[in-house]
């Protein structure tokens, strides 16, 4: 009997809280441009967050609609600019796609620098104030938070034994930093959107391509490639942001509510990143541990100590110096105070 009473009291308290929130928040309809729509970050986290979590937490005060940027015919780099112009109210895109808008966008995910999801998470958290200031002042966009994809790894449509086998191959990349890494390893970087990769691998327009271990599996890269090098080369964090004028037009209580609730989306996506990375390996290999993707028949190549040493060498001698050369002195200082402290590296201008 006591349990029933306690449960009833808890339910009443929850209803009172929900009603209080609903009364405090203005009726608001949010139009959201999400990330890549055929991947779990969008389907399993963004869609439920915007269409179920927020309406429920707001007691029905907030309603939403969401579409992935690829469903809207966008390739990703335009999303930040469209948010700044007010064409997109709330949007998500991959930060590595934004390198051309400002080299500071690369600092959070310089190719090869972040060996695991824990390091990537700490680095991303450390850089939030830097990006909040950059987006607000330069792009008229308010940063809401960051998510991430699984470890970005190398898929190839022929045998590879390690990083040195990139030499002489055409490799699809999704950002400038990865382009410089591939070049330093003797390969030819090719920039193309995610949706263009499968036919490019089929037609041998490219020999290899870099994406998330599970993302590639769900996009059927395992059907057009044979080998995967299980060495994280980047993470491709997802930026969640809102047009600055739109944000300032929200009432303070709505801004506070959204700022608090977006932390749940961030937590859920980051908590899943490690699982998604491992599931990508298991599914591409076709093991019985595969539960989230499609079973392939790929050879998963484990990185050697020589691979890791080569990666460190390229970071210190090529990718980090090149990035620092094109970023401002303040940008380099921001890197050293955030990313550098966490990752144990230092950039020089």
RACOR-V476066 format. One record per residue. D_CENTER is the distance of its C-alpha to the mean C-alpha in Angstrom with 2 decimals. Layout:
D_CENTER
D_CENTER
//
This chain:
48.35
46.66
43.31
43.76
44.67
41.70
39.35
41.03
40.73
37.01
36.53
38.62
36.70
33.39
35.02
36.46
33.10
31.47
34.46
34.33
30.71
31.60
34.61
32.74
29.97
30.89
30.39
27.15
25.42
21.76
20.45
16.70
14.59
11.67
8.75
10.06
13.06
14.08
11.22
11.56
8.63
10.71
14.08
14.32
12.65
12.23
15.60
17.55
16.37
17.45
20.40
21.85
20.76
21.32
24.56
25.90
25.16
26.68
29.69
29.18
29.03
25.57
25.04
22.05
21.08
17.69
16.77
13.69
13.70
14.80
17.63
18.80
19.22
16.47
14.44
11.65
13.09
15.77
13.92
14.16
17.73
18.67
17.62
19.76
22.59
22.51
22.11
18.94
19.43
16.11
12.93
9.21
7.62
5.30
6.80
8.38
10.17
11.88
13.83
16.96
17.02
17.21
16.82
15.80
12.25
12.31
13.65
10.70
9.70
13.12
13.67
15.25
15.36
13.33
15.25
13.88
11.46
14.10
14.18
10.48
10.86
14.09
13.07
10.34
13.11
15.65
14.24
13.97
17.60
17.20
14.51
16.46
19.53
18.19
16.80
19.93
22.43
21.29
19.46
21.07
17.81
17.33
14.09
13.68
10.78
7.23
5.25
3.21
4.49
7.98
9.67
9.90
13.67
16.67
18.40
21.92
24.77
27.35
28.17
26.30
27.29
24.94
23.21
26.52
26.62
24.09
27.16
28.56
25.73
23.71
19.99
17.28
14.50
11.69
12.46
15.59
15.02
14.66
17.63
19.66
18.99
20.19
23.11
24.09
24.32
26.60
24.41
23.91
20.40
20.00
17.44
16.96
14.74
13.25
16.30
18.76
18.10
20.33
23.43
22.89
22.94
25.89
27.79
27.10
25.77
23.27
24.01
20.58
16.92
13.65
10.76
9.52
12.85
12.92
11.13
13.96
16.49
15.95
16.22
19.42
18.77
21.02
23.84
23.80
23.03
25.04
23.43
20.12
19.81
18.16
17.07
13.48
13.22
9.70
6.31
4.02
2.48
3.18
6.87
9.63
12.96
16.56
19.40
21.54
24.82
23.66
22.45
25.79
27.61
26.47
28.99
28.24
28.21
25.55
23.30
23.94
23.27
19.88
18.81
19.95
18.64
14.99
15.09
15.67
12.55
10.55
12.95
12.86
9.19
9.41
12.89
12.07
9.65
12.86
14.79
12.53
12.70
16.45
16.96
15.62
18.34
20.94
20.50
20.51
23.58
25.11
26.11
27.44
24.54
22.27
21.84
18.57
18.77
21.56
23.88
24.13
26.50
24.41
25.46
22.94
23.83
23.48
22.96
26.18
27.03
27.78
24.28
22.83
25.59
25.05
21.37
22.50
25.24
23.12
20.73
23.84
25.95
23.77
20.10
20.49
23.84
22.79
19.86
22.27
24.87
22.98
21.66
24.17
26.07
24.46
20.95
22.11
23.76
20.66
18.81
21.78
22.03
18.49
16.52
19.92
21.39
18.80
18.46
22.17
22.21
23.75
23.43
26.65
27.35
//
